[in-house]
């Protein structure tokens, strides 16, 4: 038995060594290698990437950047958005198409959920309805990478990082996405003045070959939005994408339509008329509240104010102020609030009320005066410029003693 055991162990060692040697012989020539890819002019690659910016409140915010690169020339353009949804994808592509005046005949994508509804076998993809319509409108061919194979669109992958390091450092302050997107075109075209890393020709010159091979732009713009029915809650608010948007109290517990673009949310009635417009919120559990329709209604029925859900949602200082007013005071206060909110937001109205109270007044007219003090730009008067040829009149010194003496004499005579 001992001899058999030793023989078995030795045999196993030799067989393992034999297999190892044979693997080296068979696979030693199959080392990992990369072949240069050929990119014909006129094709593009698209991808999203993250970046950070500072908003008007001084907060650091994360957002998304859509990059479209053209591998033949190494040209690229980018646009920024609040999210990575279908509206942002299509709007960004549309913006770039319209800026360059052409459409790439072939575009390579990741398997974005905003474009791909379902991954089939091989390269077969079931596209989302919105992306399918967009593709048919502009007539380009969409090609999707294999799963978890981002290197198949390596040009745009590199461009996403390059743009972030060169166009978003230091962290920019962005107050308006549309204005910033317009400035990005110029930044990208300035960058294209450098030479191609291999061809040693300016990128902007090579990009002219790209443009010549692209498709003509459809003269009819594609309107990027989704339209969905939604039922409002007791407060006449609509839920969309985990956030709330106000409509008008008359539409509480009714079905309305929500028209959503990359940066706007429109609430429409059954006749497709716009009830309210909101900026699109990116995040979860957020709320956009437009007070005007609610205040207009309550100003007509001031005595019902305390029994309304609208009253509970007012800022604390306005709730306290309106709570101590009689019917006429409530009506005037709500009318003043309505006037302020036509041009400014509720925070400005809060500041106006606080400013009025700090100055010892709390009537509706004084609150409006405080509001105008805070928001009106006082025009600076320029010094009066006199002509050098103006005639200088001698000055006269008045003496009222004669009049005093006259009055005294008349008084004595009486």
C-alpha positions in Angstrom: 0.0 0.0 0.0 2.8 2.4 0.8 4.5 1.7 -2.5 1.2 2.4 -4.4 0.7 5.7 -2.5 4.2 6.9 -3.3 3.8 5.9 -7.0 0.5 7.8 -7.1 2.0 11.0 -5.7 5.0 10.8 -8.1 2.6 10.2 -11.0 0.5 13.2 -10.1 3.6 15.5 -9.8 4.8 14.4 -13.3 1.3 14.9 -14.9 1.0 18.4 -13.3 4.4 19.3 -14.6 3.5 17.9 -18.1 0.3 20.0 -18.3 2.1 23.1 -17.2 4.8 22.7 -19.8 2.3 22.0 -22.6 0.3 25.2 -21.6 3.4 27.2 -22.0 4.2 25.7 -25.4 0.7 26.2 -26.7 -0.1 29.7 -25.4 3.3 31.4 -25.3 2.7 33.0 -28.6 -0.8 34.2 -27.6 0.2 37.2 -25.6 -2.2 40.1 -25.0 -1.8 42.7 -27.8 -3.8 45.7 -29.0 -4.4 46.6 -32.6 -4.9 50.2 -33.7 -8.5 50.9 -34.7 -9.4 52.6 -37.9 -12.0 55.4 -37.4 -13.4 56.8 -40.7 -14.3 60.5 -40.9 -17.9 61.3 -40.0 -18.5 58.9 -37.1 -18.9 59.8 -33.4 -18.9 58.4 -29.9 -21.1 59.6 -27.0 -20.8 59.2 -23.3 -21.7 60.8 -20.0 -19.2 61.8 -17.3 -19.5 63.4 -13.8 -18.3 66.9 -12.9 -18.8 69.3 -10.0 -19.8 73.0 -9.9 -20.7 75.7 -7.4 -24.3 77.0 -7.6 -25.6 80.5 -6.7 -25.9 79.5 -3.1 -22.2 78.6 -2.9 -22.9 74.9 -2.6 -20.8 72.2 -4.4 -23.1 70.2 -6.7 -22.5 67.1 -8.7 -23.9 67.0 -12.3 -23.4 65.2 -15.6 -21.5 66.2 -18.8 -22.5 64.7 -22.2 -19.5 64.4 -24.5 -19.6 63.7 -28.2 -16.2 63.0 -29.7 -15.1 62.4 -33.3 -12.3 59.8 -33.3 -11.0 60.6 -36.8 -10.1 64.2 -36.0 -10.1 63.9 -32.2 -12.5 66.9 -32.1 -15.1 66.9 -29.3 -18.0 68.9 -27.9 -19.7 68.7 -24.5 -22.9 69.9 -22.8 -23.8 69.9 -19.1 -27.1 68.7 -17.5 -28.5 67.9 -14.1 -29.0 64.2 -14.9 -28.4 61.3 -17.2 -31.9 60.7 -18.4 -33.2 60.4 -21.9 -34.1 64.0 -22.2 -30.6 65.1 -21.3 -29.0 62.6 -23.7 -31.2 63.6 -26.7 -31.1 67.4 -25.9 -27.3 67.3 -25.7 -27.0 65.5 -29.0 -29.5 67.8 -30.6 -27.6 70.9 -29.3 -24.3 69.6 -30.8 -26.0 68.6 -34.1 -27.4 72.1 -34.5 -24.1 73.8 -33.5 -22.0 71.9 -36.1 -24.9 71.9 -38.7 -24.4 68.2 -39.5 -25.2 64.7 -38.1 -22.6 61.9 -37.7 -23.7 59.0 -39.9 -22.7 56.5 -37.2 -22.6 57.0 -33.4 -21.3 54.5 -30.8 -22.9 54.4 -27.4 -22.7 52.5 -24.1 -25.8 50.5 -23.2 -27.5 53.5 -21.6 -30.9 52.8 -20.1 -32.1 56.0 -21.7 -31.4 54.5 -25.1 -31.6 50.7 -24.6 -34.8 49.2 -23.2 -33.5 45.6 -23.4 -30.2 43.9 -24.4 -30.7 41.1 -26.9 -28.2 38.5 -28.1 -25.0 39.7 -29.5 -25.2 43.3 -30.7 -29.0 43.2 -30.9 -30.7 45.9 -28.8 -34.4 46.8 -28.2 -34.4 50.6 -28.1 -36.5 52.9 -26.1 -39.3 54.6 -28.0 -37.9 58.1 -27.5 -34.4 57.2 -28.7 -35.8 55.2 -31.6 -37.8 58.2 -32.8 -34.8 60.5 -32.4 -32.6 58.2 -34.4 -35.1 57.9 -37.2 -35.6 61.7 -37.3 -31.8 62.4 -37.7 -31.2 59.2 -39.7 -27.9 58.1 -38.0 -26.9 54.6 -37.3 -26.6 53.7 -33.5 -24.0 51.1 -32.5 -23.8 49.8 -28.9 -20.8 48.4 -27.2 -20.7 44.9 -25.7 -21.7 44.7 -22.0 -19.0 46.1 -19.7 -16.7 46.9 -22.6 -16.2 50.7 -22.4 -12.8 50.4 -24.2 -14.8 49.9 -27.4 -15.4 53.6 -27.4 -12.0 54.6 -25.9 -11.8 57.9 -27.7 -14.8 59.4 -25.9 -13.8 57.8 -22.6 -10.5 59.7 -22.8 -12.3 62.9 -23.9 -14.6 62.8 -20.9 -11.7 62.9 -18.5 -9.7 65.4 -20.6 -12.5 67.9 -20.6 -13.1 67.6 -16.9 -9.4 68.2 -16.2 -9.1 71.1 -18.6 -12.5 72.8 -18.7 -13.8 72.2 -15.2 -10.7 72.9 -13.1 -10.9 75.0 -11.0 -14.5 74.1 -10.1 -16.6 76.6 -12.0 -19.5 78.7 -10.6 -22.5 78.0 -12.8 -25.6 80.2 -12.5 -27.3 79.2 -15.8 -26.7 75.9 -17.6 -27.8 77.3 -21.0 -25.3 80.1 -20.9 -22.6 77.8 -19.7 -23.4 75.3 -22.5 -23.1 78.1 -25.1 -19.6 79.0 -23.7 -18.5 75.3 -23.9 -18.7 75.4 -27.7 -16.1 78.1 -27.9 -13.9 76.3 -25.3 -14.0 73.1 -27.3 -13.2 74.9 -30.6 -10.3 76.7 -29.0 -9.0 73.3 -27.8 -9.2 72.0 -31.4 -6.5 74.4 -32.5 -3.8 72.1 -31.1 -2.3 69.4 -33.3 -3.5 65.8 -33.4 -1.4 63.6 -31.2 -0.5 61.3 -34.1 -1.3 63.0 -37.4 0.5 66.2 -36.4 -2.2 68.3 -38.1 -4.5 70.8 -36.3 -7.6 69.0 -35.0 -9.9 71.7 -36.4 -8.5 71.0 -39.9 -9.1 67.3 -39.6 -12.6 68.0 -38.4 -13.5 69.5 -41.7 -13.1 66.0 -43.2 -15.4 64.7 -40.5 -18.0 67.3 -41.5 -17.8 66.5 -45.2 -18.6 62.8 -44.4 -21.6 63.6 -42.1 -25.3 63.6 -42.9 -27.2 66.8 -43.5 -29.1 68.2 -40.5 -32.9 67.7 -40.6 -34.4 71.2 -41.1 -37.3 70.3 -38.7 -36.0 70.4 -35.1 -36.8 67.4 -32.9 -38.8 68.5 -29.8 -37.2 66.6 -26.8 -39.8 65.9 -24.1 -42.0 63.3 -22.5 -45.7 63.7 -21.9 -47.4 61.6 -19.2 -50.7 61.8 -17.3 -50.5 62.2 -13.5 -53.1 62.6 -10.8 -52.6 65.5 -8.3 -52.8 65.0 -4.6 -55.0 67.0 -2.0 -52.6 69.9 -2.3 -52.9 69.9 -6.2 -49.2 68.7 -6.4 -47.9 66.3 -9.0 -45.2 63.6 -8.3 -42.6 63.1 -11.0 -39.3 61.2 -10.7 -39.6 61.2 -6.8 -40.1 65.0 -6.6 -43.2 67.2 -6.2 -44.4 70.1 -8.4 -47.3 72.4 -7.6 -50.2 73.2 -10.0 -53.2 75.1 -9.0 -55.7 74.4 -6.1 -58.6 74.1 -8.6 -56.9 70.9 -10.0 -56.6 69.0 -6.6 -57.3 65.3 -7.0 -57.6 65.6 -10.8 -55.7 64.1 -13.7 -53.3 66.5 -15.4 -50.5 66.0 -17.9 -46.8 66.4 -17.1 -44.6 67.6 -20.0 -40.9 67.2 -19.0 -37.8 68.4 -20.8 -34.2 68.2 -19.6 -34.6 71.3 -17.5 -38.3 72.1 -17.2 -41.5 70.6 -15.9 -44.8 71.9 -17.3 -48.2 71.0 -15.8 -50.9 70.9 -18.4 -54.7 70.6 -18.1 -56.9 68.3 -20.1 -56.9 70.8 -23.0 -53.1 70.7 -22.9 -52.9 74.3 -21.7 -50.0 75.2 -19.4 -51.1 75.5 -15.8 -47.7 75.9 -14.2 -44.0 75.8 -15.2 -41.2 74.7 -13.0 -37.5 74.1 -13.2 -36.8 70.4 -13.3 -35.5 69.1 -10.0 -32.6 66.6 -9.8 -32.5 64.6 -6.6 -35.1 62.8 -4.4 -37.8 64.2 -2.1 -37.5 67.8 -3.4 -40.3 70.1 -4.1 -40.9 73.1 -6.4 -43.8 75.3 -5.1 -45.3 78.1 -7.1 -47.6 80.0 -4.7 -49.4 82.4 -7.1 -52.5 80.3 -7.9 -53.0 79.4 -4.3 -52.7 83.0 -3.0 -55.0 84.4 -5.8 -57.7 82.0 -4.7 -57.3 82.7 -0.9 -57.3 86.4 -1.4 -60.9 86.1 -2.6 -61.8 83.9 0.5 -59.7 85.2 3.3 -61.8 83.8 6.1 -61.2 80.3 4.9 -57.4 80.8 5.1 -56.9 79.1 8.4 -58.8 76.0 7.3 -56.8 75.5 4.1 -53.9 73.3 3.5 -52.2 76.3 1.9 -52.0 78.1 5.2 -50.1 75.2 6.8 -47.4 75.4 4.1 -46.8 79.2 4.4 -43.5 80.4 5.8 -43.7 80.9 9.6 -43.5 84.7 9.6 -46.3 85.0 7.0 -48.4 82.5 8.8 -48.0 84.4 12.1 -48.8 87.8 10.4 -51.9 86.6 8.6 -53.1 84.7 11.6 -53.6 87.9 13.7 -55.3 89.9 10.9 -59.1 90.4 10.5 -60.8 89.5 7.2 -59.8 92.8 5.5 -56.3 92.6 6.8 -55.9 89.0 5.5 -57.2 90.1 2.1 -54.8 93.0 1.9 -51.9 90.9 3.2 -52.6 88.2 0.6 -52.9 90.7 -2.2 -49.6 92.2 -1.2 -48.0 88.7 -1.1 -49.5 88.0 -4.6 -48.0 91.3 -5.9 -44.5 90.3 -4.6 -44.6 86.8 -6.0 -45.4 87.9 -9.5 -41.8 89.0 -9.8 -39.9 87.3 -7.0 -40.0 84.1 -4.9 -41.3 83.4 -1.4 -37.9 84.0 0.2 -38.0 87.6 -1.0 -41.5 88.0 0.5 -40.3 86.6 3.8 -37.4 89.1 3.8 -39.8 92.0 3.0 -42.1 91.1 5.9 -39.2 90.7 8.3 -37.8 94.1 7.2 -41.1 95.8 7.7 -41.6 94.3 11.2 -38.0 95.3 12.2 -38.9 98.9 11.3 -42.0 98.8 13.6 -44.7 98.4 10.9 -46.8 95.4 9.9 -49.6 96.7 7.6 -49.9 95.5 4.0 -48.9 98.8 2.5 -45.8 99.0 4.6 -44.8 95.5 3.7 -45.1 96.4 0.0 -43.0 99.5 0.7 -40.4 97.3 2.4 -40.4 95.0 -0.6 -39.8 97.8 -3.0 -37.0 99.1 -0.9 -35.3 95.7 -0.9 -35.8 95.0 -4.6 -35.8 98.4 -6.4 -32.6 99.7 -7.8 -32.2 103.3 -6.8 -31.0 105.3 -9.8 -27.9 107.4 -8.9 -28.3 111.0 -9.8 -25.4 112.5 -11.7 -24.1 115.9 -10.7 -25.5 118.7 -12.8 -23.1 119.9 -15.4 -23.4 123.7 -16.1 -22.3 125.5 -19.2 -19.1 127.5 -18.7 -20.7 130.5 -20.5 -23.5 130.8 -17.9 -24.2 134.4 -16.7 -23.2 134.9 -13.1 -25.8 137.0 -11.3 -24.9 139.2 -8.3 -26.1 137.9 -5.0 -28.6 140.0 -2.9 -28.7 140.0 0.8 -32.2 140.1 2.1 -33.1 142.3 5.1 -36.5 141.7 6.8 -36.1 144.5 9.4 -38.1 146.9 7.2 -41.0 144.6 7.2 -40.8 144.1 10.9 -40.8 147.8 11.5 -43.7 148.2 9.2 -45.8 145.6 11.0 -45.0 147.1 14.3 -46.1 150.7 13.3 -49.4 149.4 11.9 -50.1 147.4 15.1 -49.5 150.6 17.3 -51.8 152.7 15.1 -54.6 150.2 15.6 
